[in-house]
Amino acid sequence: MNKLENLIARVLDVEVASVSNNTSPDNVENWDSFNGLVLVTELEKKFKVKFTVEEIISVKNVGDIRRVLKKHGVLT
């Protein structure tokens, strides 16, 4: 979904083409704790969802973000 990749690339200041399910804090220098919080806020605004603390803690990469968004019914 382009909307998701575009948002992640913008927040983390990386190329959209570099965003994959395996994109994580381990391989993106800008994905630190601050940008992680910004990412949560932007995802909640963009997709009109509210994540639980457990969901936020469970996210280790973009694939996990997709899984949580699917659980909220905003991604298919």
Order of alpha helices (4+ residues) and beta strands (2+ residues): alpha-alpha-alpha-alpha
